[in-house]
């Protein structure tokens, strides 16, 4: 009883303190968020007129930045990069500028790391030392990167890579690129400086009173994201191919009215932190009709990490993700794990995931805090998912040198993350290790998830741990392994309605341990398995009812 009251209290406090529910408009499939696009003058500033040279050798940093500055000072317009191979150092966008790459334009960033200054940047929602991003923008309005060209971040000179990530011939080739090896000879580092920073667990976080010069001895370790736009309004990214980023590829942070349309994002599958698009604490955004093939999460929604993210208090909200194709990535569409500012009112539809590790991926851990709610997905197609088609895990944690001390006790407090109120409809998946995996916290279950009108073929069916108010409505499971269709632990208010499944499985439902309550099986065939119900570790038959 105390836990129930305390949980209800915490839900109320979370909504009021962080303003993630009370101040949010009502959105639905019939009332989607509206994203405003930037508008530009027609004036064109061709970088060739600024003595840029398309030979892949001449460094065009000054020419491109001068054209951008002149364009912005003139009231905005188009900075044109014609067809050709253009080498550059870091580029800084300005308000009113549309950086346009014509088809055949290949903008590649220099591998000379001395051209990138150490600057105050962001790492997982925290102030951190980074090398300048190849493309930067801060506190801008009406900006764009458009066209049919290619932007390459030269990420291979920045990243470490493990032998296990490469084929034998790729590893042999990697050893010819200089760098140094780990002591066990299984990891290639771009330099001794990088190796020492990683081995010694050096932190890139900027503490009060620290000067950026303090990071000089680990500069090579401070990999930049390819594109960082911070606190910008009315942003358009359209048509471009972004590839080979040193770390995350696209990172819009605290932006409003963000449109990403028709782009291609390509990072090597072995790329460490090779995310595709990381949308962090952005309001009103759309990612549509794009293709991603990356080395980490593909389309990822974030909002800061732990206390810093909660203090910022800006959720990623009012988003649309539609018409995208994801070939490879740890997760196709992901929320978390840095979601301490929350996320809400996000609509995902008409996407295809092919060969990703996970399909829909939601992750957090104790200490994060934040409320993720009102997430809707429909008409998704998945093929050959390596792990889970739909995945919730509130025990996700990878230890970084930048992590502080966190409270891992099972007590509801400001660091308790909340996932609730999500509806997934018409999810079609042919091939996964597990159809649905939901693991909440004992003190804060994952709650209010509905999966309807879907078909999922997987090695294993559904695993629920510490989950409440979960509904399966008109869902077909094709389970290959000889396992129960549903396995429940510590779960309550579960509705299995009009569910169908293949013949010959050992049981429909396995209930594990005490604490499982109010499990309803409605309109579902009970005769096609060896038996309907398995009870383990003290589970009670009375916890399940049939209609």
N, C-alpha and C positions, 0 to 999 in steps of 0.2 A: 504493500500500500504506500509506504514511504517513497519507494522508488518511482511509483506511478505519479504521485503528487510532485515530486522533485523534477521528474522529466517534463511534466506539463508546465511547471514553472519555468524551466530552462528554455523551453520552446518559446514561451511568451517573452522572456527576457531577450533572447536572441533576436526576435523580430523587432522589438522596440529599440534595443541598443544599437543594432547595426542597420536599422532602417531598411531591411531587405524584403519585408512583406507589406508593412503598413503604407509605405510610400510608393508601392509599385502599382502601375496601372493594370487593368485586367486585359490580358492578351489571350488569343486563341487562334486556331487555324483559320477562323473567319475574321480575325482582327489581329493580323500580324504586325510586328514593329515596322515602322517606316524609317528608312535610312536616307538621309539627304546626301546628295553628291555635290562635289565641287564644280564650279563653273570657271572657265579660263578665257582670257583674252586670246585673240587669234595671232597676236604678234609672235614671231618665231625668231629664236636666237640659235643659229647654227654654230656648233662648236668648232667647225672648220674655220669660221671667220675669226676665231680666237686662237688660231694657229695649232689646233689639235691635229695630230698625225695618226693615221690608221695603219700603223705597221707592227703593232704588238710589241714594240721596243721603246718608243718614245713615251715618256710618262706625261699623261695629259691631265694630271690632277689640277693644276692651276688654270688651264684652259676651261675645263668643265665647271669648276667652282666660280670662276669669273663670269662665265655665261649665266650661271644660275643667279649670282648676285645682281648682275645687270638687269636680268629679266624681272626679278622681284622688285628692284628699285623703280623699274619702269611701269609698275602696276600689275606685273604678272604676264603670263603667256606660256609659250612652249619653248623649252630648250631641246633642240633636236640633235640626236646622235645618229648620223647616217650609217649606212651599211659599211662594214669594215671591222677590223680588229683593233680595239682601243684599250690600251693599258692605262690604269689609273691607280692613285692612292685614294684615301678616304674622301668621300663626297658629302657635302652638307646641303640638304635641301633648304629652300626658303619659301615663305608664304607666297601663294599665287602662282607657283611654278609647276608645270607639267613636264617632267623629264620623259621625253618620248624617244624610244629606240625603234628605228625603222627595221623592217624585216631585213635580216642579214647583218644587223649590228650585233657585235659580240664585245661586251664590256667586261674585261677581266681585270681583277685587282691584283696588284703587285705582290710578289712573294717576299719582297724586301721588308722585313718586319720593322726596320728602323723608320719607315715612313708612317707607322701607326703610333701615335702618342698614347701613353697611359692616361686614362681619363676616369672620372667618377661615373660609373655606370650602375647597372642593376644586375643582380644574380638571384633568381628565385625570390623576387620581392624585397631584396635587401640591398643596401648601398654597398657597392663593391668596385674594386679596381678592375678595369678591363682595358684591353687595347681598343682603340677607336674602331667602331664598326665601319666596314667599307661604305655603307650608306647610312646617313644619320639625319634625324630631324627632331627638333624639340620646340615646343610652344609655338607651333605653326598652325596656319589655317589655309584651307584650299590648296592642297598639294596632291600630286599624282605621279605615278610611274606607269607609263603605258607604252603600248606598241607590241611588236612581234619579235623583239630582239632577245638576246640571252645575257644574263648577268651571272658571272662566275666568281665565287669568293676565294678561289685558290686554297680551299680548306685543307688539302692534303699536307701542306707544309706546317700546319698548325696542330694537327690531331695526332694523338697516340693511337696505336692499333695493336690488338693482340693477335698472336699467330693463329689462334683458333678461329678467328673471324675471316681468315683468308685461305684460299687454296694454296697448295704447295708452290705453284708457279707464281702466284701473287706475292706470297711471302718472300720468295727468292728475289723478286723484282723490288720489293720494299727495302730489302737490305742493301740495295745499290744506291739508295737515295740519301746516304749519309745518316745522320742521327746516331742514337746510341740504343743499346739493348738493356733491358732489365737484368738483374743479377741472375735470374733463372733462364734468361735468353728467350723468354716467351712473349715479351712485349717490346715493341719498337717505340721509342720516344724521338721527337724531332730534334731534341738537344739535351745536353747534360743538365742545363738549367731547368728544363721541363721535368726531367726525371727526378731531380733533387726536390723540386717543389712538390711533386706528387708523393714521392716516397716519404718525405718528412711531414706530409699533411699540412702544408702551409695554407693559411687562410687568405682569401682575396677580399674579405670583408673590411670595410673602412671603419675603424673605430674612432670615436671622438678625439680630435686633436692630431690625428695621423695625417701626414703629408704624403702625396702620391709618390714622392721619391722613395718612400719606404718599401715600395714594391718593385724597385728596379731590378733586384736580384732574382725576381720570378716573372719578369715581363713575358717571357716566352710561354709561360703557363696560362696567361690571362687571355684565353681565346675569345675573339669577338663573335657576336652574332652578325650575320650578313647584313641585315636591315633592321635598324631600331628606330621606331618613331614613338616619341614620348610626349604625352599631353598635347596631341594635335587634334584638330577638328576639321571635318570634311576631308577625308582621305580616300583616294581612289588608287587601287593597284590592279592593273588590267592587262591581260594578254601576254605578259612577260614570262620567260622561263628563268627561274632562279635555281642555281645549282651550286654544289660543292662548297657549302658553307663551313667555316671553321667550327661553329657550334650550332645553335638554333639558326634556322634560315630566316624566317620573318617574325619579328617581335614587336607588334604594336602594343604600347603600354599606356594606360589611362587616356585612350583616344575616344573621341565621340564621332559618330557617323562615319564608320569605316566600311568601305566596299572593296572586297577582293573578288575579282571575277575573271574567269577564263585564263587563269595562270597555270603554269606547270612548275612543280617543285621537285627537284631531284637531288638527293644526297646518297652517297654510297651506303649500302646496307650495313657496312661495318663502322659507319661514322659515329663516334662517341658523341652523345648529346645531339645527334643529327636530326632534331625535330623539324617538321615542316613549317607549320604555322602555329605560333603560340600567342593567343589573344589574351592579354592580361588586363583585368580591371577596365575593360572597354564597355562603352554604352552605345547601343544601336550599331550593330555590325551585321554584315552578311558575307559569307564565303560560298561562292556558287560556281558551278560549271568548271571546276578546276581538277587537275590531275596531280596526285602526289605519290611519290615513290621514295621513301626516306629510310633513315637508319634508326629512328626512334619514333615517338608519337607523331602522328601525321597532322591532324587538326586538334589542337589542344587548347582547352579553356582554363585559364588560371586567374588568381586574384590575390597574389601575395602569400607569404609563408609565415605561419605562427603569429607571434605577438605583433610583428611589424605589419603583416597583412591585415590583422584585425584593427590595428591602429589606423592604417590607411582607410579601411572601411569602404572601399569602392568595389562592388561586385562586378563581375562580367554579366551584363544583363541586356535583354532585348535583342537577341541574336537569331539569325537564320543561317542554317547550313544546308545547302540543297544542291542536288545535281552534280555531286563530286564523285570522282573515281579514285580509290586508294588502292595501290598495288602492294605496297609493303610498308610496314611500320609496326611498332610495338602495340599501338592501338590506332584504330581508324579515326574515330571521334572520341575524344578523351576529356574528362573533367577531373582536374586534380594533377598531382596531389597537393600542389600549392594553391589552395582554394580558400584561404583563411578569410578573405573578404566576401566570400559567397559567390553564387552564380544563380541566376533565375531567368525565367521566361526565354528559354532557348528552344528553337524549333528546327528539327532535323528531318529532312525528307528526300526521297528519290536519289539516294546515294548507293554506290556499289563498292563493296570491299572485297578484294581478291588477294588472299594469301597473307593478310595481316596476322600478327600474333593474336590480337583480340579484336572484336568488332566494336561494340560500345563499351567503353572502359571508364569506370568511376572509381577513384582511389583517394584515400585519405588515411589519417592516423590520429591517434590521441595527441593532443597538443596543437593541432591545426586550428580547431574552431571553424566557424563559418557555416552558413546554411546554403545548401544546394537544393533548389526546389523548382517546381514548375518547368520540368524538362519534358519535351514531347518529341517522339520520333515515329515516323510512319514511312511505309513503302521503301524499306531498305532491303537490298539484296547482298548476301554474303556467300562466298565460295572459298572452300579450303582454308578456313580459319584455323590457325595452328593450336590455339588454346581455347578460350571461351568466346562464344558468340556475344553474350551479354554478361558483364562482369562488374560486380560491386565488391570492393574490399576496403575495409576501414582499418586494416592492419598493414597497409603498405608503408614501408619505411626503408630507405636506403641512407646509410650514414655517410654524411659528407663532413669534411673538415670545417665547413662553414656552419654546421649545426650547433646550436646551443643546447643547454640542458633542458629537457622537456619532462613534463609530469606524465608518467605512463600509468598512474593509478586509475582504477576503474571508477572514477567519481565524476559526476556531471559538473562541469565548470565552464568557464569561457573558452577553454581549449578543447571542448568536446565538439567534434564535427557532426553535422546533421545532413543526411540525405533523405529527401521525402518528396512525395507528390510528383510522380512521373508516369507517363503513359506511353507505351510502345505498341504500335499497331501495324499489322501486316509486315512482319519481319520474316524474311525467307532466307534460310541458311542451309546450304548443302555442304556439310563437312565442317566439323569442329571437334575438339577434344571433349568439351563440355558445353551443353546448350546454354544453361543459365547458372551462374554462380553468384550468390549473394551472401556476404559475411559482414554483419554489423558488429557493434560493440555490445557487451552484456548490459552496459548502462545506457546505451543509445542505439537501438536496433535501426537498421535500414527500414524505412516505413513508407507505405502508400505507393507501391509499384504495381502497375497493371500491364500485363502482356496479353494482347488479344489478336485473334484472327491471323495466326502465324503458323509457320511450319519450320521446324528445326531438326535437321539430321546431324547427329553427333555420336561420338563414342559413348558418352555418358549423358544423362538427362539433366535433372535440376538438383542443385545442392543449396539448401537454405540454412544459414546459421545466424541466430539472433536477428531475425527479420519479422516484421509485423505488418499486417494489412497488405499482404501480397496476394494478387489475384491473377489467375490464369484463366482466360476466357476464350474458348474455341481455339485451342492451340493443339497442333499435332506434333508429337515427338517421334522420331525414328531413332531408337537407341541401339547401338551395335553391340556394346558389351553386355554381358549377363549381369546387369545391375538393376536396382529399382529405378523406376522412372523418376520418382521424387525421393529425396533424402532430406529429412528435416531435423534440426537440432536447435532447441531454444527458440522456437518460432511460434507465433500466435496469430490468430485471425487470418488464416490462410484459406483461400477459396480456389478450389480446383473444379472448374465449371466447363462441361462439354469438352473435356480433353480426350484426345485419341492418341493411340500409340500402337507400335507394331506388336504382333503376337509373340508369345514364347518367352517373355521376360519373367524373372523370378517373382517380382511383386510390383504392384503399382506404387506403393507408398511404404517407406521405411521411416519410422519415428524413433529418434535416439534420445534417451535420457528423459529426465523430468523437465518441466518448464515449457513443454509444448501444449498449447491450448487452442481450442476453437478452430480446429481444422475441418473444413467442410468439403466433401466430395459430392458434386452435383452433376446430374445428367451425364455421367461418365461410365463407360463400359467397365465392369468389374470382373469380367470372366475371361479376359484374354491373357492374363498373367497366371503364374503358378498359384499365387495367392494375392489377395488384395492388400493385406497389411502385415508388415513385420514390426515387432516391438523389440527394442533393445535397451539395455542399461536402465531398466526401471520405467520405461515409457508406459503410459496408461492407454488402454484401449478406448476409454471414455473421452480421450482428447480428440477423437475423430468421429464425425457423424456423416451419414450418407442420405442423400435424397434423390 
